[in-house]
Amino acid sequence: MSFKLSISDPKTGRAKQVVVEGPQARALVGLKIGDAVDGTLFGLPGVRLRITGGSDRSGFPMRSDIPGGGKHRVLLSGPPGFHPKKPG
């Protein structure tokens, strides 16, 4: 199992992509949007990382209001995952 992470620093505006595999990836399984992770798992000691979103291998975005790791059919009226056309 492997994950591609985008670790961003909002203060500096810099982002870093990290590919994690094995025990590092297993530490992420079961976490939710908004949970905090210790940065030492990814080579960033002394840093707490917060999960703000993600997507599956098909590109479907994660939603914080839907529990579980599987795909669910939901009727959307707005983002994330659906952006209605602007009136006019």
C-alpha positions in Angstrom: 0.0 0.0 0.0 1.3 3.4 -0.9 0.1 7.0 -0.7 1.2 10.2 -2.4 1.0 13.1 0.1 1.2 16.8 -0.6 2.5 18.5 2.5 1.9 22.3 2.3 3.0 25.2 4.5 0.4 27.9 4.3 2.7 30.5 5.9 5.4 30.2 3.2 3.2 28.9 0.4 5.6 26.0 -0.3 4.4 22.4 -1.0 6.3 19.1 -0.9 5.2 15.8 -2.4 6.1 12.6 -0.4 5.4 9.0 -1.4 4.9 6.8 1.7 4.8 3.1 1.8 4.7 0.2 4.3 4.3 1.1 8.0 4.2 4.8 7.2 1.2 4.3 5.0 -0.5 2.0 7.5 -0.3 4.8 10.1 -2.6 6.9 7.8 -5.3 4.2 7.4 -8.4 4.9 9.4 -7.8 8.7 9.9 -10.4 11.3 9.1 -10.3 14.8 7.7 -9.2 17.1 10.5 -7.1 14.5 12.3 -3.5 15.4 13.2 -0.5 13.2 12.4 3.0 13.5 13.8 5.4 14.7 11.1 8.3 12.4 12.2 6.7 9.6 10.2 7.4 11.6 7.0 10.8 13.0 7.9 9.5 16.3 9.4 10.4 16.1 13.1 8.7 18.5 15.5 5.8 19.2 13.1 2.1 18.3 13.5 0.3 17.7 10.2 -3.5 18.1 9.8 -5.4 16.1 7.1 -7.4 18.6 5.1 -8.6 16.4 2.2 -7.7 13.8 -0.4 -9.0 11.7 -3.2 -9.1 8.0 -4.2 -7.3 6.5 -7.2 -10.3 7.4 -9.4 -10.1 11.1 -8.4 -13.2 11.2 -6.2 -12.6 13.8 -3.5 -12.9 12.9 0.2 -15.8 14.5 2.1 -15.7 15.2 5.8 -19.5 14.7 6.2 -19.5 11.0 4.9 -18.0 8.4 7.3 -16.1 5.4 6.0 -13.6 4.6 3.3 -15.8 3.3 0.6 -17.6 5.1 -2.2 -21.1 6.3 -1.4 -23.7 7.7 -3.7 -24.8 11.1 -2.4 -26.9 13.9 -3.9 -24.8 17.0 -3.9 -25.8 20.6 -4.1 -22.4 22.1 -3.8 -18.6 21.5 -3.4 -16.5 19.5 -2.9 -17.1 17.2 -5.8 -19.8 19.3 -7.5 -19.6 22.9 -8.7 -22.9 24.1 -10.0 -22.9 26.6 -12.9 -23.3 30.2 -11.9 -26.7 31.7 -12.7 -26.8 34.1 -15.6 
